[in-house]
């Protein structure tokens, strides 16, 4: 299978899994966002990266819920997406967003400190 095909399958699974969670499991899946899907080249296994809003306890609870409903979600996707093999999913918490938000917070703090610090006499304005 070509790499562009794997990328298209990844995007299709991500879109359809997100849609399925919103349609069928709205109350339980409301805080869950599917951020990425990475399937192996033979599309037999796939990692589903999720972002979950809430504290650590709520996050752990939603991850447990996803793992419990893994088979059901896979079967429902098999009815929507026609593939020779529907991948077996493993759900992983996507921490990229959290790290990005932390970095943006640090950059904002640095920008605030720079605004409060007067420019040094040897430093040219606007440089």
Secondary structure, 3 states (H helix, E strand, C coil): CCHHHHHHHHHHHHHHHHHHHHHHCHHHHCCEEEEEEEECCCCCEEEEEEEECCCHHHHHHHHHHHHHCHHHHHHHHHHHCCCCCCCEEEEEECCHHHHHHHHHHHHHHHHHHHHHCCCCCCCCCCC
